[in-house]
């Protein structure tokens, strides 16, 4: 997390987990906000008080594909002979 101020612009950045923003990813992302003049990007970025929760997986693990592949190979399917 940090802020850089220049003569005409201010830039703020912060690393947040993407799952807190309603996406089905648990990845750390760099969020950057820039502003000029009276805009204060650090107020926008650092006032994040959202709900931090352990969101459930978006889908269940699939077992059917493994079962089908095992059946095909045991019956000789999926193998090619020249």
C-alpha positions in Angstrom: 0.0 0.0 0.0 1.4 3.3 -0.9 1.0 6.9 -2.2 3.0 8.9 -4.6 2.3 12.6 -5.0 3.6 14.8 -7.8 3.0 18.4 -8.8 -0.1 17.6 -10.8 -1.2 14.1 -9.9 -1.5 11.7 -7.0 -1.3 8.0 -7.3 -2.3 5.4 -4.7 -2.0 1.6 -4.8 -3.0 -1.3 -2.6 -2.9 -5.1 -2.8 -6.3 -6.7 -2.1 -7.8 -10.2 -2.5 -10.1 -10.2 -5.5 -12.7 -12.4 -3.6 -13.8 -9.4 -1.6 -15.1 -7.8 -4.8 -17.7 -10.4 -5.7 -15.6 -12.5 -8.1 -15.0 -16.2 -7.8 -11.2 -15.8 -7.6 -9.0 -15.9 -4.6 -6.1 -13.9 -6.0 -4.2 -11.0 -4.7 -4.5 -8.0 -7.1 -2.9 -4.6 -7.2 -5.6 -1.8 -7.3 -4.3 1.6 -8.5 -6.3 4.9 -8.3 -4.9 8.1 -9.7 -6.3 11.6 -9.4 -5.5 15.2 -10.3 -6.4 18.4 -8.6 -8.8 18.1 -5.6 -9.3 14.3 -6.1 -7.7 12.3 -3.4 -7.1 8.7 -4.6 -5.9 7.6 -1.2 -9.3 8.4 0.3 -11.0 6.2 -2.3 -8.6 3.3 -2.0 -7.8 3.2 1.7 -11.3 3.6 3.1 -12.2 0.1 2.1 -14.2 -1.5 4.9 -16.0 -4.1 2.9 -17.1 -7.4 4.3 -14.3 -9.9 4.3 -15.8 -13.3 4.0 -14.8 -16.8 3.1 -16.8 -17.2 0.0 -17.8 -20.8 -1.1 -16.4 -22.3 -4.3 -18.4 -21.2 -7.3 -18.9 -24.8 -8.5 -18.6 -28.3 -7.2 -15.8 -30.7 -8.2 -16.8 -32.9 -11.1 -16.3 -36.7 -10.7 -18.1 -37.8 -13.9 -15.3 -37.1 -16.3 -12.8 -39.4 -14.5 -15.3 -42.2 -14.3 -16.1 -42.0 -18.1 -12.3 -41.9 -19.0 -11.6 -44.9 -16.8 -14.5 -46.9 -18.4 -13.4 -46.0 -22.0 -9.8 -47.1 -21.4 -10.7 -50.3 -19.7 -12.9 -51.2 -22.7 -10.2 -50.3 -25.2 -11.8 -47.0 -26.2 -9.7 -43.9 -26.6 -6.7 -45.9 -27.8 -5.6 -45.8 -31.4 -3.8 -48.5 -33.3 -1.9 -47.7 -36.6 
